């Protein structure tokens, strides 16, 4: 299917773009170090006296530990990573995997800067859409709560002969709500791809087109999001298990740190692959109307031939 091909191609292209992946990884690692290092000694001293803490920082060990030491100031680091991902989206959508560009760092950063404000507007519209989606989910949960008021969670749902219970319905509803948010994130990437592909500026129009295309092909969107989520979950689970094993069982700090960073690198690969899959989804619809529209329409500086004996200049 098209979704399987898009995801496989996106992950392959991301893996073949190590400089971009490493750049994304650094933008995640640096704010994490800025947040953790100033308080590392404090947490290390506290955890060393806590039974069963080992090397891992786990504030959920008990309520007393959480009250005494509080939480890490993650808001600033989270905001930085979010803005950095919006900034890098322009370069990934315009440069990575595009044959008509040289793929240099200057081109990548140039496209990232050119599209940053447009993608930032897409993010703003996406936040409002996420708030509306959250309001709809809360309303649906309230309605289901009223419907199931006083009902035994283990009782059958609708028909006795169905192996479905009210508790199953609540679990499926929570899963569907989370998946809906993931689909909304993918739609935001499609909207960003729209701006990069056609050099447009309207974030609202890009969102409308992205939602419209997603509604027309819901199975493809759901399969794409599901495959990307499954790939990220599988890699994170495997590398996270190895990290915990080397830190807690083998007591090997360096190998634990290595696999921990590999887990972050895999997250960076999936982030880049999600953008590439969204671009391919947008291109597949553009190609129906225009068979030549198979690569992003970007304004990349190119050398302009001059008269004989003169040096070539560059269009900006």
Secondary structure, 3 states (H helix, E strand, C coil): CHHHHHHHHHHHHHHCCHHHHHHHHHHHHHHHHHHHHCCHHHHHHHHHCCCCCCCCCCCCCCHHHHHHHCCCCHHHHHHHHHHHHHHHHHHHHHCCCCCCCCCCHHHHHHHHHHHHHHHHHHHHHHHHHHHHHHHHHHHHHHHHHHHCCCCCCCCECCCCCCCCEHHHHHHHHHHHHHHHHHHHHHHHHHHHHHHHHHCCCCHHHHHHHHHHHHHHCHHHHHHHHHHHHHHHHHHHHHHHHHHHHHHHHCCCHHHHHHHHHHHHHHHHHHHHHHHHHHHHHHHHHHHHHCCCCCCCCCCCCCEECCCCCCCCEECC
